[in-house]
Amino acid sequence: MTNVRFTHIGGPTVLIDFEGWRLLTDPTFDPPGRTYAFGWGASSRKLAGPALTPADLPPIDAILLTHVHHGDNLDDAGRALLPTAATIVTTASGARSLPCPARGLRAGQVTRLQAPGRPPIDITATPCRHGPPFSRPIVGEVTGFALTWPGQAHGPLWITGDTVYHRALRDTAARLRPGTILLHLGGVGFPITGPLRYTMTTKQAVRLHQEITPHTVLPVHYEGWQHFRENREDVERELARRSSTLRQSLRWLPRGTPADVAV
């Protein structure tokens, strides 16, 4: 069993620390107040800043970047941080667009992190659909990451990325059987697209959980922006209405304070 230390910095940004490795997901460190364009008339205002600054971070071994083209997953301060990381793993199209070297993966592809005295980490890219069917030409390429290393007690650590529930996601999760999930929630929506959602809702999360019954679910990317339609209170209210084992698996990470989780 590996004890992994998670520090939720804000939004999708999490510092993952275990056995000498320090990984960072989707770096977002801009202050609040700015409105960011997401394309096709959609935009959102950042409402809350990060719990830590880049200066507070230890040296980063790898940045796991689910996509490069939305400001709530990679902002200006996050981009400035990229060259300081030893390795960047992202989408194939994202790797081509970045000004620094990155490993670009398509769904199902695997890359390995290795360093002396540390367990090797296999990173498998997992499918994301960042919106309704056939929306990829509009929303762009997004990926999740499943991390596997020796000694895991409950199965891979899965970072879902920005995605709604869909068949390829379900099938991949059923095959991987992740034990711990960093679950991007929030039910993102925009006035211009009405009821359409671009990240997972609580209802979809319940459905996914029923398929794979992971040991621990850690919600991220559900607060701090105008475009989220379900915050923590909404998630808890919805779960209270449902008979779901997700309530037992769910663990909220405190912002800015390290939390140890058995993985």
C-alpha positions in Angstrom: 0.0 0.0 0.0 1.2 3.5 -0.9 0.3 6.6 1.1 -0.1 9.4 -1.3 -0.2 13.0 -0.2 -2.6 15.2 -2.2 -2.6 19.0 -1.9 -5.6 20.6 -3.6 -4.4 24.0 -4.8 -7.6 25.0 -6.5 -9.7 24.0 -9.5 -8.1 21.0 -11.2 -4.6 21.8 -9.7 -3.4 19.1 -7.3 0.1 18.4 -6.0 0.6 14.6 -5.7 3.5 13.5 -3.5 4.7 10.0 -2.8 7.9 7.9 -2.6 10.0 10.8 -3.8 7.8 11.7 -6.8 6.1 15.1 -7.0 3.5 15.4 -9.7 1.3 18.4 -10.5 -2.0 18.3 -12.4 -3.3 21.1 -14.6 -1.4 24.1 -13.2 -3.7 27.2 -12.7 -2.2 30.0 -10.6 -3.6 33.2 -12.0 -5.4 35.5 -9.4 -9.2 35.8 -9.6 -11.1 38.5 -11.4 -10.3 37.8 -15.1 -12.7 36.6 -17.7 -11.4 33.9 -20.0 -12.7 33.0 -23.5 -13.4 29.4 -24.2 -14.2 29.7 -27.8 -17.5 29.9 -29.8 -18.8 32.7 -27.7 -18.4 30.9 -24.3 -16.5 32.5 -21.5 -16.1 32.4 -17.7 -14.8 34.5 -14.9 -12.4 33.2 -12.3 -13.8 33.7 -8.9 -11.2 32.3 -6.5 -7.4 32.3 -6.5 -5.1 29.3 -5.8 -4.4 28.3 -2.2 -0.6 28.2 -3.0 1.6 30.1 -5.4 4.2 28.7 -7.7 6.9 29.9 -5.3 5.3 27.6 -2.6 5.8 24.5 -4.7 8.7 22.0 -4.4 10.6 21.0 -7.5 8.1 19.2 -9.8 9.0 16.0 -11.5 6.1 15.9 -13.9 3.1 18.0 -14.9 0.1 16.1 -16.0 -1.8 18.4 -18.3 -5.2 17.2 -19.4 -5.5 19.9 -22.1 -3.7 23.1 -23.0 -6.4 25.3 -24.5 -8.7 26.3 -21.7 -7.7 28.8 -19.1 -9.3 26.9 -16.2 -6.9 24.1 -16.8 -3.8 26.0 -17.9 -3.6 29.7 -17.3 -0.8 32.2 -17.9 0.9 31.5 -14.5 0.6 27.8 -15.2 2.2 28.2 -18.6 5.1 30.0 -17.0 5.6 27.1 -14.7 5.8 24.4 -17.4 9.6 24.8 -18.3 10.5 24.2 -14.6 9.1 20.6 -14.6 11.3 17.7 -15.6 8.5 16.2 -17.7 5.2 17.3 -19.2 2.6 14.8 -20.2 -0.4 16.0 -22.2 -2.5 15.3 -25.3 -0.9 14.7 -28.7 -2.1 18.0 -30.1 -1.3 19.8 -26.9 2.3 18.6 -27.0 2.8 20.0 -30.5 1.5 23.4 -29.4 3.6 24.0 -26.3 6.8 26.0 -26.5 8.6 23.4 -24.4 9.1 19.6 -24.9 6.2 17.4 -23.8 5.1 13.8 -24.2 1.9 13.7 -26.2 -0.5 10.8 -25.7 -3.7 9.6 -27.4 -6.2 7.5 -25.5 -4.8 4.1 -24.6 -1.1 5.1 -25.1 1.3 4.7 -22.2 4.4 6.5 -21.1 6.7 5.7 -18.1 8.3 8.0 -15.5 11.5 6.6 -14.1 14.1 7.8 -11.6 16.7 6.1 -9.4 15.4 5.0 -6.0 11.7 5.6 -6.9 9.1 3.2 -8.2 8.4 3.5 -12.0 5.0 5.1 -12.8 3.2 4.0 -15.9 0.8 6.7 -17.2 -2.0 5.6 -19.5 -4.0 8.2 -21.3 -7.8 7.7 -20.9 -10.6 9.0 -23.1 -12.4 12.3 -22.4 -15.4 13.8 -24.1 -15.5 17.4 -22.9 -19.1 18.0 -23.8 -22.0 16.5 -25.7 -21.6 14.0 -28.6 -19.6 15.3 -31.6 -18.4 18.3 -29.7 -14.7 17.6 -30.0 -14.1 19.8 -33.1 -15.4 22.7 -30.9 -14.0 21.8 -27.5 -10.7 20.3 -28.6 -8.7 17.3 -27.5 -8.7 16.4 -23.8 -7.3 13.4 -21.9 -7.3 11.8 -18.5 -4.5 9.8 -16.9 -4.4 6.5 -15.1 -1.2 6.1 -13.0 0.1 2.6 -12.0 3.1 1.8 -9.9 4.2 -1.2 -7.8 2.7 -1.5 -4.3 -0.8 0.0 -5.0 -3.4 -1.7 -2.7 -6.6 -0.6 -4.4 -5.7 -0.2 -8.1 -4.5 2.7 -10.3 -4.9 6.3 -9.5 -7.1 7.9 -12.1 -7.3 11.6 -13.0 -10.5 11.8 -15.1 -9.8 15.1 -16.8 -12.6 17.3 -18.0 -15.2 14.8 -19.3 -18.8 13.9 -19.2 -19.9 10.3 -18.7 -19.8 8.4 -22.0 -19.3 4.8 -23.2 -15.6 5.0 -23.9 -15.0 6.4 -20.4 -17.1 3.7 -18.8 -15.4 0.9 -20.7 -12.0 2.2 -19.9 -12.8 2.6 -16.2 -14.2 -0.9 -16.1 -11.0 -2.3 -17.6 -8.6 -0.3 -15.5 -10.5 -0.7 -12.2 -9.0 2.4 -10.6 -8.9 2.4 -6.8 -8.5 6.2 -6.3 -10.1 8.8 -8.5 -9.4 12.5 -8.9 -12.8 13.3 -10.3 -13.4 16.4 -12.3 -16.9 17.5 -11.4 -18.8 20.7 -11.6 -21.3 20.2 -14.4 -19.8 23.0 -16.5 -22.3 24.9 -18.5 -22.6 28.2 -20.4 -25.6 30.5 -21.1 -24.9 30.3 -24.8 -25.3 26.5 -24.8 -28.2 26.2 -22.4 -28.7 22.8 -20.6 -25.6 21.2 -22.3 -22.9 20.2 -19.8 -19.2 20.0 -20.4 -17.9 18.2 -17.3 -19.4 15.5 -15.2 -22.5 16.1 -13.1 -23.2 14.4 -9.8 -25.8 12.2 -11.4 -23.2 11.0 -14.0 -20.6 10.5 -11.2 -23.1 8.2 -9.3 -23.5 6.2 -12.5 -19.8 5.9 -13.0 -19.2 4.9 -9.4 -21.8 2.1 -9.7 -19.8 0.7 -12.7 -16.5 0.4 -10.9 -16.9 1.0 -7.1 -13.5 2.6 -6.4 -12.1 2.8 -2.9 -11.7 6.6 -2.8 -13.1 9.4 -4.8 -11.5 12.9 -4.5 -13.6 15.6 -6.2 -11.7 18.5 -7.9 -12.5 21.2 -10.5 -16.0 22.1 -9.1 -15.4 25.5 -7.6 -13.8 28.9 -8.2 -15.2 29.7 -11.6 -18.5 31.2 -12.9 -19.2 28.3 -15.4 -19.6 25.6 -12.7 -23.2 24.6 -12.3 -22.7 22.2 -9.3 -20.6 23.3 -6.3 -19.8 21.2 -3.2 -23.2 22.0 -1.6 -25.0 20.9 -4.8 -23.0 17.7 -5.0 -23.8 16.8 -1.3 -27.4 17.7 -1.7 -27.8 15.5 -4.8 -26.0 12.6 -3.1 -28.3 12.9 -0.1 -31.2 12.3 -2.4 -29.7 9.2 -3.9 -29.0 5.8 -2.5 -25.5 5.6 -3.7 -22.2 4.1 -2.3 -20.5 7.2 -3.7 -21.3 8.9 -0.5 -19.1 6.5 1.4 -16.2 6.7 -1.1 -16.2 10.5 -1.4 -13.6 12.5 0.4 -13.3 16.3 0.0 -9.7 17.6 -0.1 -9.0 20.7 1.9 -7.6 23.5 -0.2 -4.0 24.1 0.4 -3.5 21.6 3.2 -1.9 18.2 2.4 -4.1 15.1 2.9 -2.8 11.6 3.0 -4.7 8.9 1.2 -3.9 5.1 1.0 -3.7 4.2 -2.7 
